[in-house]
Amino acid sequence: MHIPLDRERMYRCLDQLLRAHAPSGTESEVNHLVLDQMRGVGDKVWQDAADNIIIQMRGRSADAPIAVTAHKDEISMVVKRVEQDGRLRVRNVGGLHAWAIGEIPVEIMGREGLVPGVLSIGSKHVSTESPAGLLKDGKGLSWEMMWVETKLSVEQLQKAGIRAGTKVVIARHFKAPWPMGEYLCGYNLDCRGGLAALLETAYQLKAEPPAQDVYLIASSEEEIGAHGATYALGQVPSHTAIALDVVPVAEEYQTRNCAEPVLGCQDSSGIYHQGINQQLERLAGELGFGVQTAVLTSYGSDSTLAKSRGATARAALIGYPGDNTHGYEICHLEALYNSARLLLAYLYHPLA
């Protein structure tokens, strides 16, 4: 089976997406990139009330449309309070762990633009009277112990529009992808890798229509509970939702960081469709690669979370394996490519 994909275009798109800021609910940078890429590609492209971007690709049949989701948002921080010394106390938005990123440059999304800061724990030449001293004695790092150092006054922060509720993200120069042989490393490969694959799929479906209508959804607010996908999947006329997302590499799941995509069988939110998985495995064999299967515990995708709320009837997951998920992630480039190829093959040859 021959499934054409422009590998270089997909990787260029991924590079742009990785550098963009899109904390849950503040996703305009990625919105602009997606809309620019999809202008003239989709038969219909629109942004819905939940900030999802939906790309409709008409197929050879209008029966039983298929929806595919890849989320736009990233795990991040939010200002909880501004202290009198100009320090910002922050908490996580989504599954960002203080111990996974530690001290790092950040950008605060002020009203007029980005303001630099440093996520901090303080000096290390200290005793247990100071936060870092407790860490030296073995205490776990928590958000309550950390702050964003700005070196600005409260008045300056107010003028910049920084207050409780302002989003804080890892600094853009730290988001640049880091190549490592056959692997690509970086923050937010979850789910920008899936989003790049989704957009490349749209280009290919423009050249050759799918078997049936397809709705490609760049979903919002996945990291805080798949709110965007749940809304979108409840609006479009599809019964099947396929999520494109990173899948954790872990010994407990027997998943490997290799070129083989991962098919979800079950996660914390529900069961994935066995018949779709069987068809995906058959198609992967025809494409010349294998698949991995996984039962995931601390995990939920757009498709199973939406299914659990009655927004779709059937859920599937095509995952690309990643080390260090929700941290500095490492993904096999060929797995990203094969995940896109497998998705495209399924859209041409779906389960009857």
C-alpha positions as CSV (number, residue, x, y, z in Angstrom):
1,M,0.0,0.0,0.0
2,H,1.4,3.4,-1.0
3,I,0.4,6.3,1.3
4,P,2.1,9.6,0.2
5,L,3.1,12.1,2.9
6,D,5.4,15.1,2.7
7,R,7.7,14.3,5.6
8,E,9.7,17.5,5.4
9,R,6.5,19.7,5.3
10,M,5.2,17.9,8.4
11,Y,8.5,18.4,10.3
12,R,8.6,22.1,9.3
13,C,5.1,22.5,10.6
14,L,6.0,20.7,13.8
15,D,9.0,23.0,14.4
16,Q,6.7,26.1,14.1
17,L,4.1,24.5,16.4
18,L,6.6,23.6,19.1
19,R,7.7,27.2,19.4
20,A,4.2,28.6,19.8
21,H,2.6,29.4,23.1
22,A,-0.9,27.9,23.7
23,P,-1.7,27.3,27.3
24,S,-5.2,25.9,27.8
25,G,-7.8,28.6,27.0
26,T,-5.2,31.0,25.6
27,E,-4.4,29.3,22.3
28,S,-4.4,32.1,19.7
29,E,-0.8,31.6,18.6
30,V,-1.5,28.1,17.5
31,N,-4.9,29.1,16.1
32,H,-3.2,31.5,13.7
33,L,-0.7,28.9,12.6
34,V,-3.4,26.3,11.9
35,L,-5.7,28.7,10.1
36,D,-2.9,30.0,8.0
37,Q,-1.8,26.4,7.1
38,M,-5.4,25.3,6.3
39,R,-6.5,28.3,4.2
40,G,-7.7,26.8,0.9
41,V,-7.0,23.2,2.0
42,G,-10.2,22.2,3.8
43,D,-13.5,22.1,1.9
44,K,-14.8,24.1,4.9
45,V,-12.7,25.5,7.9
46,W,-14.2,27.2,10.9
47,Q,-13.5,28.0,14.5
48,D,-16.4,27.1,16.9
49,A,-17.6,28.5,20.1
50,A,-15.3,26.3,22.1
51,D,-12.2,27.6,20.2
52,N,-11.7,24.3,18.3
53,I,-10.7,24.6,14.6
54,I,-12.6,22.2,12.4
55,I,-11.4,21.2,8.9
56,Q,-14.0,19.4,6.9
57,M,-12.7,17.2,4.1
58,R,-15.5,15.9,1.9
59,G,-15.2,12.2,1.0
60,R,-16.5,9.9,-1.7
61,S,-19.5,9.2,0.6
62,A,-21.3,11.4,3.1
63,D,-22.3,8.3,5.1
64,A,-20.7,7.6,8.6
65,P,-18.3,10.5,8.8
66,I,-15.1,10.1,10.9
67,A,-13.7,12.7,13.2
68,V,-10.0,13.0,14.1
69,T,-8.7,15.1,16.9
70,A,-5.3,16.5,17.9
71,H,-5.2,19.1,20.7
72,K,-3.7,22.6,20.4
73,D,-3.1,23.4,24.1
74,E,-0.1,22.8,26.3
75,I,0.4,22.3,30.0
76,S,1.4,25.5,31.7
77,M,1.1,27.7,34.8
78,V,-1.3,30.4,36.0
79,V,-0.6,33.2,38.4
80,K,-2.4,32.6,41.8
81,R,-1.3,35.8,43.4
82,V,1.2,38.7,43.1
83,E,3.2,39.3,46.2
84,Q,4.5,42.7,47.4
85,D,8.1,42.0,46.3
86,G,6.9,41.4,42.7
87,R,7.2,37.6,42.9
88,L,4.4,35.6,41.3
89,R,3.1,32.5,43.0
90,V,1.9,30.1,40.4
91,R,0.0,26.8,40.1
92,N,-0.2,24.3,37.2
93,V,-2.7,24.3,34.4
94,G,-3.1,20.7,33.4
95,G,-0.5,18.0,34.3
96,L,2.6,20.1,34.6
97,H,4.7,19.1,37.6
98,A,7.1,21.4,39.4
99,W,9.6,18.6,39.8
100,A,9.5,17.9,36.0
101,I,10.7,21.3,35.0
102,G,12.5,22.8,38.0
103,E,14.1,26.2,37.7
104,I,13.5,27.4,34.1
105,P,13.0,30.7,32.1
106,V,9.4,31.5,31.6
107,E,7.3,34.1,29.8
108,I,4.3,35.7,31.4
109,M,1.5,36.4,29.1
110,G,0.7,40.0,30.0
111,R,-1.9,42.3,28.5
112,E,0.5,44.0,26.0
113,G,2.9,41.1,25.4
114,L,5.3,38.7,27.0
115,V,7.2,39.5,30.2
116,P,10.3,37.5,31.0
117,G,10.6,35.7,34.4
118,V,12.4,32.8,36.0
119,L,10.6,29.9,37.8
120,S,12.6,29.8,41.0
121,I,13.3,28.0,44.3
122,G,15.9,30.4,45.7
123,S,19.5,30.1,46.6
124,K,21.0,26.7,47.4
125,H,23.6,27.8,49.9
126,V,21.0,27.8,52.7
127,S,19.6,25.8,55.6
128,T,16.1,24.4,56.1
129,E,14.9,27.9,56.9
130,S,14.8,28.4,53.1
131,P,12.8,26.4,50.5
132,A,15.8,25.0,48.8
133,G,17.2,23.8,52.1
134,L,14.2,21.6,52.6
135,L,14.9,20.1,49.2
136,K,18.4,19.4,50.2
137,D,17.0,17.4,53.1
138,G,14.9,15.3,50.7
139,K,11.6,17.0,50.6
140,G,9.7,16.8,47.3
141,L,9.5,19.9,45.1
142,S,6.0,21.4,45.0
143,W,4.4,24.5,43.4
144,E,3.9,25.9,46.9
145,M,7.6,26.2,47.3
146,M,8.3,27.9,44.0
147,W,7.7,31.4,42.5
148,V,8.3,33.3,39.3
149,E,11.0,35.9,39.9
150,T,10.3,39.0,37.8
151,K,12.5,41.8,39.3
152,L,9.5,44.1,38.7
153,S,7.4,46.1,41.2
154,V,3.8,45.4,41.9
155,E,3.0,48.6,40.0
156,Q,5.0,47.6,37.0
157,L,3.3,44.2,36.9
158,Q,-0.1,45.9,37.2
159,K,0.7,48.2,34.3
160,A,1.7,45.1,32.2
161,G,-1.7,43.5,33.0
162,I,-0.2,40.7,35.1
163,R,-2.5,39.6,37.9
164,A,-4.2,36.5,39.3
165,G,-5.3,34.4,36.3
166,T,-2.5,35.4,34.0
167,K,-0.9,32.4,32.1
168,V,2.8,31.6,32.4
169,V,4.6,29.4,29.9
170,I,8.0,27.9,29.3
171,A,10.1,30.5,27.5
172,R,10.1,30.3,23.7
173,H,13.8,29.7,23.2
174,F,13.6,26.7,25.5
175,K,10.8,25.3,23.3
176,A,13.0,25.0,20.2
177,P,13.2,21.3,19.2
178,W,16.4,19.4,20.0
179,P,17.3,16.7,17.4
180,M,19.0,13.6,18.8
181,G,19.7,11.2,15.9
182,E,16.4,9.4,15.0
183,Y,14.6,11.2,17.8
184,L,13.3,14.7,18.4
185,C,13.2,16.2,21.9
186,G,11.3,19.1,23.3
187,Y,8.5,20.5,25.4
188,N,5.0,20.0,24.0
189,L,5.6,17.2,21.6
190,D,2.4,16.3,23.4
191,C,0.4,17.1,21.3
192,R,2.1,19.3,18.7
193,G,3.4,16.1,17.0
194,G,-0.2,14.9,16.6
195,L,-1.3,18.3,15.4
196,A,1.4,18.4,12.7
197,A,0.3,14.9,11.6
198,L,-3.3,16.1,11.5
199,L,-2.5,19.1,9.2
200,E,-0.3,16.9,6.9
201,T,-3.3,14.5,6.6
202,A,-5.5,17.4,5.5
203,Y,-3.0,18.2,2.6
204,Q,-3.2,14.6,1.5
205,L,-7.0,14.4,1.7
206,K,-7.1,17.6,-0.4
207,A,-5.2,15.7,-3.2
208,E,-7.1,12.5,-2.9
209,P,-10.5,12.5,-1.0
210,P,-11.1,10.0,1.8
211,A,-13.7,7.1,1.6
212,Q,-16.2,9.2,3.6
213,D,-16.5,12.7,5.0
214,V,-13.8,13.5,7.6
215,Y,-13.7,16.2,10.3
216,L,-10.2,17.1,11.4
217,I,-10.4,18.9,14.7
218,A,-7.6,20.9,16.3
219,S,-9.1,20.7,19.7
220,S,-8.9,23.2,22.6
221,E,-8.4,22.6,26.4
222,E,-7.6,19.0,26.2
223,E,-5.0,19.2,29.0
224,I,-7.7,20.2,31.5
225,G,-10.3,17.5,30.5
226,A,-10.9,17.4,26.7
227,H,-13.4,20.2,27.0
228,G,-13.0,21.4,23.4
229,A,-13.2,17.9,21.8
230,T,-16.2,17.0,23.8
231,Y,-18.1,20.0,22.5
232,A,-16.9,19.6,18.9
233,L,-17.6,15.9,18.7
234,G,-21.1,16.6,20.0
235,Q,-21.7,19.0,17.1
236,V,-20.2,17.3,14.0
237,P,-22.2,14.3,12.5
238,S,-19.6,11.6,13.2
239,H,-20.0,8.4,15.2
240,T,-16.2,7.6,15.4
241,A,-13.5,9.8,17.0
242,I,-9.8,9.0,16.5
243,A,-7.4,10.8,18.8
244,L,-3.8,11.5,17.7
245,D,-1.6,11.9,20.7
246,V,1.6,11.0,22.5
247,V,1.6,7.7,24.5
248,P,3.9,7.3,27.4
249,V,6.9,5.0,27.1
250,A,7.0,3.0,30.4
251,E,8.0,-0.5,31.4
252,E,4.6,-1.0,33.1
253,Y,2.9,-0.6,29.7
254,Q,5.6,-2.5,27.8
255,T,5.7,0.4,25.3
256,R,9.0,1.1,23.4
257,N,10.3,4.4,21.9
258,C,10.6,3.1,18.4
259,A,9.0,3.6,14.9
260,E,5.9,1.6,15.8
261,P,2.8,3.6,16.6
262,V,0.8,2.6,19.7
263,L,-2.9,1.7,19.6
264,G,-4.8,2.3,22.8
265,C,-6.9,-0.5,24.1
266,Q,-8.1,1.1,27.4
267,D,-7.3,4.1,29.5
268,S,-8.6,5.8,32.6
269,S,-11.7,7.2,30.8
270,G,-12.8,4.2,28.7
271,I,-12.4,1.4,26.2
272,Y,-11.1,1.9,22.6
273,H,-12.9,0.2,19.8
274,Q,-11.5,-3.3,19.1
275,G,-12.7,-3.5,15.5
276,I,-11.0,-0.2,14.6
277,N,-7.8,-1.4,16.3
278,Q,-7.9,-4.6,14.3
279,Q,-8.3,-2.7,11.0
280,L,-5.5,-0.3,12.0
281,E,-3.2,-3.2,12.8
282,R,-4.0,-4.8,9.4
283,L,-3.3,-1.6,7.6
284,A,0.0,-1.1,9.4
285,G,1.1,-4.5,8.2
286,E,0.3,-3.5,4.7
287,L,2.3,-0.3,5.1
288,G,5.3,-2.4,6.3
289,F,5.5,-1.7,10.0
290,G,4.1,-3.1,13.2
291,V,2.0,-1.6,16.0
292,Q,2.2,-1.7,19.8
293,T,-0.9,-2.0,22.0
294,A,-1.3,-0.5,25.5
295,V,-3.6,-0.5,28.5
296,L,-3.0,2.9,30.0
297,T,-3.9,3.9,33.6
298,S,-2.9,7.5,34.2
299,Y,-4.1,8.7,30.8
300,G,-7.2,9.9,28.9
301,S,-7.5,11.2,25.3
302,D,-9.9,13.4,23.5
303,S,-11.7,10.4,22.1
304,T,-12.3,8.4,25.3
305,L,-13.1,11.5,27.4
306,A,-15.7,12.6,24.8
307,K,-17.1,9.0,24.6
308,S,-17.5,8.9,28.4
309,R,-19.7,12.0,28.1
310,G,-21.8,10.7,25.2
311,A,-20.3,13.0,22.6
312,T,-19.1,10.1,20.3
313,A,-20.0,6.5,20.0
314,R,-16.7,4.9,19.1
315,A,-13.2,5.9,20.2
316,A,-9.8,5.1,18.9
317,L,-6.2,6.3,19.6
318,I,-3.2,6.3,17.3
319,G,-0.3,7.2,19.5
320,Y,3.3,8.0,18.9
321,P,5.5,6.8,21.8
322,G,7.3,9.4,24.0
323,D,9.7,9.3,26.9
324,N,9.4,11.9,29.6
325,T,5.7,12.7,28.8
326,H,4.6,16.0,30.4
327,G,8.2,17.0,30.7
328,Y,11.1,17.3,28.2
329,E,9.7,14.7,25.8
330,I,11.6,12.4,23.4
331,C,9.8,11.0,20.4
332,H,11.0,8.8,17.5
333,L,10.6,10.8,14.3
334,E,9.6,7.7,12.3
335,A,6.8,7.0,14.8
336,L,5.4,10.4,14.1
337,Y,5.6,9.8,10.4
338,N,4.1,6.3,10.6
339,S,1.3,7.5,12.8
340,A,0.3,10.0,10.1
341,R,0.6,7.3,7.4
342,L,-1.6,4.9,9.5
343,L,-4.3,7.5,10.0
344,L,-4.4,8.4,6.3
345,A,-4.6,4.7,5.4
346,Y,-7.5,4.3,7.7
347,L,-9.4,7.3,6.3
348,Y,-9.0,5.7,2.9
349,H,-9.9,2.2,4.2
350,P,-12.1,2.6,7.3
351,L,-13.8,-0.2,9.2
352,A,-17.1,-1.0,7.4
